[in-house]
C-alpha cells in the first residue's frame, strides 16, 4: 500500500504549512477569537486565492476535483494551526451538500461564491431532540403555493451567524424518525421567517440556533430528490468526520510534541520532569494514541476514495471512535503534564484540548460510532 | 463505618440551609442570580458565625468537633451551596494564623471571614529555571520581582498568595494586594511583579513545607466526596431531559446507565475511604502516615472521578456541549439547549491539572 502523497497533494499540504508558520501563529489566532468578527476575512480571502476553498469541487464548478486524500492532507495541517475560519461549515458541509445534490442553477447561485470566497454557508441539520440521529426531524417542509414552506428549529448550526446560505434538512414526508421523507433545501439565510440566535462556541467558532417560521421557498430550493435527502446528508457528515478527524490528528501531533518539549524544560526536584520514567511512559502512550488515529485516518480516506458505501462508512466510524479515544487521552495528558500552565488561556495547550473535546462531540461521539460500526 | 451524626445538629443545619439557600437546582437559573444568592448566603454564614468552621475559635471558628465539621461540609456540598473563598479560608487563613504577626492577622483574617476579600493562588513561581518569581529582603519587608502565571482565580481577586524563590535559598509564601504598587495584571492568569512589597507568610526558605502543612493539616476539608456526589446527582437529573434521538431519553440509555453505575460504585469506595480518613483524624493522626496517605488518595480519587463526570457531561450534551457558556447570553435570553443544565465543560480542566499534582504529592508521601 502506498501511503505517500502525490506531488500535487504535497504542494497543497506545504502551502498550508507555510501559511500557518508565517501568518497564523497562536497569538494571531487568539486575536481573531477575541475580536467581534467570527473569523478573519483577510485570511478567508487568502484561502480563496490559494485555491483551498475550491479543492473538493468539480472542475466544471470552478474547483480542482480533490477527494478524500486531498481532504486529510489539508485538514491535518488546519488542525496543527487550530484554524477558526469556517472551512468545515462552508466548504465541507454546506458545500458538500451542494456538490453532491445541487442542480447547475443551485451551484451557480451558491457554490461559485463559496469557491471565490465571496459567500459563506452553513448546514443546518441538527435538532435538539435528534442527538446524532440525522433522520430525527421535527422541522417540517410542506408544499405551499407551488413551492415549499418550512417550519421548525435547527440546533448548533456551525457558522450560522455569518452564513449567506443555509442548507436545511426538513421532513417532507413520513414520521419523525423515518429514513425516507427527509429533504434538503437551499435557503437564503436572510429569507423572511428565519431568525438566528448567535453565540460563540467553546473552541473559538460561532454557531446559531435557527428558527424557521413560515419560510416560503420556490420549488427550485429543493436540493436533490424530494424525500431522498438522508443519503446525501450521511455522506456529507462522513466527509465532515474525515475532515475533523484529520484536524484532530494534527491537533494531537502538536500536543504531544509540545508536551515532550515542555517536559524537557520544566524542572522539579532539581531535574527536568521529562527524566521521570512515569512521565516518559505517558508521553509514549500519547505518541501511540496519535499514531493509531493517524493510521485509521489513512484507512478511512482510502475507503472513501474507493467509493462511498458501507465499507467507507465503517472505516469512517472506526476512525471517529479512535479519534475520540485518542483525542481525549492526548488532550487530557497534555494538560496534566503541563500542570497549571495547561489551563492558561495564554498557552495553546488548553485550546487544543478544547478543540479535541468538541471534535468528539461533533457528528457522533465514541459510543455513537461504536454502535454504528457494529451495525454496518 | 460512617460518622455518628447528632440528629439535633443535623436538623439545625438543615433548617439553616432551608432558610438561607434556595437549593441544589438553583444554579441553573442565571449566573447573575447565582452571584447575588451566593453573597446573601455568605452574609448569613457570617452573621451566624459559621463562615470559617475549621478555624480556631480565637480567630472566629466554630469550635466544632471533626465529626460536626464533616456533617456541615457534607450538607453544604450536597445542597450545592457556594463555599467561602477556598483559597482565603483554606490556605491564607491557616498560614496567617500559623506564621503571621498580630498585625497581619488583623489585616487579613476578618476580611476573609466576612467574604470581603477574594484570594488568587499562584504556586508555579518555582517551576522554570530562568523565569518565575523571586523574593528579596528589603529592610523589614520583602520585594517580589518576576512573572507568575497560571494563577487560579485572579480575575476577581483582591489579593494574591504567591510561592516565590528566596534570595537566601529555598522558597517563601507571600501575600499582597493585587492593586499594590509594582504589581501589573498581565492577563487573567498572570501577574508581573517589579519590586512589589509583600508579606511573608512562612518561615524564610520553607514556603513549600508551610504550604504542605496547611494542605494536609487540621483545617483541611473533611467531606470532599460530597461535591462529586452532588455533581453525579445533577448529571443523573440532567440525563432525563436530553432526548436520545430514538424517541427516548438518555436516563434510559443502556450506555449512560452503565457509565453512571460505574461512577456510583467508584464514589461508594471513595466515601468509605473518606470515613476511614475521618476516623484516623478523629483518633489524632493529624498529619503523617496513613492519615496523610488516605487524604492524598481521596483527593486523587475525587479529581479522577470529576474528570470522568466531565467526560460524561460532554457526551450527554452532544452538540450542546459546543455553546460557550456566556453569562450575558444566558442572563438576557435564557440558556442555550437542553444540555445547559449539565454545564458540560465547566471545571473540566481543573481536575486534570489537579490529577498530576495529587499523584506527585501522594508519591512523595508514599516514597518519602
HADDOCK unambig.tbl for C-alpha pairs under 7 A between the chains (distance, minus, plus):
assign (segid A and resid 128 and name CA) (segid B and resid 337 and name CA) 6.84 0.50 0.50
assign (segid A and resid 129 and name CA) (segid B and resid 243 and name CA) 4.95 0.50 0.50
assign (segid A and resid 129 and name CA) (segid B and resid 244 and name CA) 6.98 0.50 0.50
assign (segid A and resid 129 and name CA) (segid B and resid 245 and name CA) 5.92 0.50 0.50
assign (segid A and resid 130 and name CA) (segid B and resid 243 and name CA) 6.80 0.50 0.50
assign (segid A and resid 130 and name CA) (segid B and resid 244 and name CA) 6.68 0.50 0.50
assign (segid A and resid 130 and name CA) (segid B and resid 245 and name CA) 4.05 0.50 0.50
assign (segid A and resid 131 and name CA) (segid B and resid 243 and name CA) 6.74 0.50 0.50
assign (segid A and resid 131 and name CA) (segid B and resid 244 and name CA) 5.72 0.50 0.50
assign (segid A and resid 131 and name CA) (segid B and resid 245 and name CA) 4.89 0.50 0.50
assign (segid A and resid 131 and name CA) (segid B and resid 318 and name CA) 6.35 0.50 0.50
assign (segid A and resid 132 and name CA) (segid B and resid 245 and name CA) 6.44 0.50 0.50
assign (segid A and resid 133 and name CA) (segid B and resid 245 and name CA) 5.30 0.50 0.50
assign (segid A and resid 136 and name CA) (segid B and resid 245 and name CA) 6.12 0.50 0.50
assign (segid A and resid 156 and name CA) (segid B and resid 319 and name CA) 6.51 0.50 0.50
assign (segid A and resid 156 and name CA) (segid B and resid 320 and name CA) 6.93 0.50 0.50
assign (segid A and resid 199 and name CA) (segid B and resid 323 and name CA) 6.65 0.50 0.50
assign (segid A and resid 200 and name CA) (segid B and resid 323 and name CA) 6.15 0.50 0.50
assign (segid A and resid 200 and name CA) (segid B and resid 324 and name CA) 5.54 0.50 0.50
assign (segid A and resid 201 and name CA) (segid B and resid 322 and name CA) 5.09 0.50 0.50
assign (segid A and resid 201 and name CA) (segid B and resid 323 and name CA) 4.32 0.50 0.50
assign (segid A and resid 201 and name CA) (segid B and resid 324 and name CA) 4.50 0.50 0.50
assign (segid A and resid 202 and name CA) (segid B and resid 322 and name CA) 5.79 0.50 0.50
assign (segid A and resid 202 and name CA) (segid B and resid 323 and name CA) 6.03 0.50 0.50
assign (segid A and resid 202 and name CA) (segid B and resid 324 and name CA) 4.53 0.50 0.50
assign (segid A and resid 266 and name CA) (segid B and resid 127 and name CA) 6.29 0.50 0.50
assign (segid A and resid 266 and name CA) (segid B and resid 128 and name CA) 5.52 0.50 0.50
assign (segid A and resid 267 and name CA) (segid B and resid 127 and name CA) 6.04 0.50 0.50
assign (segid A and resid 267 and name CA) (segid B and resid 128 and name CA) 5.99 0.50 0.50
assign (segid A and resid 268 and name CA) (segid B and resid 127 and name CA) 6.73 0.50 0.50
assign (segid A and resid 332 and name CA) (segid B and resid 352 and name CA) 6.50 0.50 0.50
assign (segid A and resid 335 and name CA) (segid B and resid 352 and name CA) 6.57 0.50 0.50
assign (segid A and resid 335 and name CA) (segid B and resid 353 and name CA) 6.34 0.50 0.50
assign (segid A and resid 336 and name CA) (segid B and resid 352 and name CA) 5.45 0.50 0.50
assign (segid A and resid 336 and name CA) (segid B and resid 353 and name CA) 4.84 0.50 0.50
assign (segid A and resid 336 and name CA) (segid B and resid 355 and name CA) 6.90 0.50 0.50
assign (segid A and resid 336 and name CA) (segid B and resid 356 and name CA) 5.58 0.50 0.50
assign (segid A and resid 339 and name CA) (segid B and resid 353 and name CA) 5.09 0.50 0.50
assign (segid A and resid 339 and name CA) (segid B and resid 356 and name CA) 6.96 0.50 0.50
assign (segid A and resid 340 and name CA) (segid B and resid 150 and name CA) 5.31 0.50 0.50
assign (segid A and resid 340 and name CA) (segid B and resid 353 and name CA) 5.94 0.50 0.50
assign (segid A and resid 341 and name CA) (segid B and resid 150 and name CA) 5.29 0.50 0.50
assign (segid A and resid 343 and name CA) (segid B and resid 349 and name CA) 6.24 0.50 0.50
assign (segid A and resid 344 and name CA) (segid B and resid 150 and name CA) 5.77 0.50 0.50
assign (segid A and resid 344 and name CA) (segid B and resid 189 and name CA) 6.56 0.50 0.50
assign (segid A and resid 358 and name CA) (segid B and resid 322 and name CA) 6.43 0.50 0.50
assign (segid A and resid 361 and name CA) (segid B and resid 315 and name CA) 6.61 0.50 0.50
assign (segid A and resid 361 and name CA) (segid B and resid 318 and name CA) 5.42 0.50 0.50
assign (segid A and resid 361 and name CA) (segid B and resid 319 and name CA) 6.00 0.50 0.50
assign (segid A and resid 362 and name CA) (segid B and resid 319 and name CA) 6.29 0.50 0.50
assign (segid A and resid 365 and name CA) (segid B and resid 315 and name CA) 6.84 0.50 0.50
